[in-house]
Amino acid sequence: RSERPWTRAQLARMASRKRALPKRPLLDSGALLEFFAQRGWKASGAHKLVGAFIRDGVQIGEFPSLPADAYEELPFAFAELTSKVESATWSDDRATTKLLIRLGDGKAVEAVVIRNHHGGTERDDATVCVSSQVGCAMGCTFCATGTMGLQGNLSSGEILEQLVHARRLGAKVRSVVFMGMGEPLANWDAVLESIEGIIETRKFGVSPDRVSLSTVGLTPRIRQLAARAPHVRLALSLHAPNQSLRASIVPAAKAFPLPELMAAARGYGLSTGRPVLVEYVMLAGVNDSPETAHECGQLLSQRPSGEEVLAAAAVAAARAATAPAAPTRASFAPAAEDSAAGSKLFILNLIPYNPTDVPIDYLPPDAATVAEFARIVHEEYKVQVTIRKEKGNDVSAACGQLVIRAPSAGTDCAGGDCSGGGSLGPVAAPASGAVEEEEEDLVGG
């Protein structure tokens, strides 16, 4: 399939929005390895240094086995942490913490730590929602981040530093979702490099199937993602089942026609063996009618064409030839002749709108409207549907609510144990109790 030149140009412009930092993060693995290689130092030293920092907070000057000149040169070019937590705000149920993170150039992003409690202990398993850009260029009309515009891309190390900050709050990071600020696929190189660091056992060691990435649908990048990172769980921010309605909610959709986007998403599911999570923010009176539900069901249950099946098989074969151990689930992919093949490729995740500071006065639909929408899509089109139970609404940490404003009430961490430097010892979290699951499958599986 041909790609429009202006679409490629847009991607290139977004990918070039790098920022000048006083020092590079030590967790920027590509830059660090290049620095070592240019000086003839062994790459193994870089890997061991980073691993020791992540595990134990070991500083450059404390690491015992670097070349003598490394102790002088590294600190001028790299910092163990280039960012710090300026404030940490806890939700009322103590399950969610929103971090305001100040970057090395003075800009800021937010990250969210969501605890999945098992017994209410401080170090329960946690999901970290990371940002990949400062602001966002996609302009989704329901999303506060889009009101900031795009101010720059994060480096891979700045993305990984968000996990370091989460661990310092006592979080046992078990899952990572690229659902914070920014469009991850518009910061392609840094996001891919950060994913490698997230799953690498010498670094954060998160299981590959516990990494999710949400995109508004940069079609060329989705196709590339299937080849480069098939273990990632893809989440597609759809929000409407037809092109005109979607473009009114997600302006970036004008660059990526819905038929091409859905073909790419089906290809991802077929070639990786993983169903695509379709995120659908429900806006009262806009995209929540029964008629729209039928459209949505028809779209998500569409069977892949023979061409799509063959193309996906080719991607999977090429990937297997170069990386036979890639963690995919080929047994999932439905056969083209399967009458329910289309419906097995997607899981629809309904997200009642979280009110936030955007120009349009959207409202969330009532529970009955959400339930009927879910029933239609599931019962009549056999698509699995979940309804998200948001966490962190009370601290503006839920879907679509992240935006940089003046600091407000919260735990000020600047200069304390949860900011840059020092040990990785946990900061005591407030007492917490059991909370509901983030998503609940209310209409079957």
Disulfide bonds with the S-S distance in Angstrom:
Cys413-Cys418 2.42
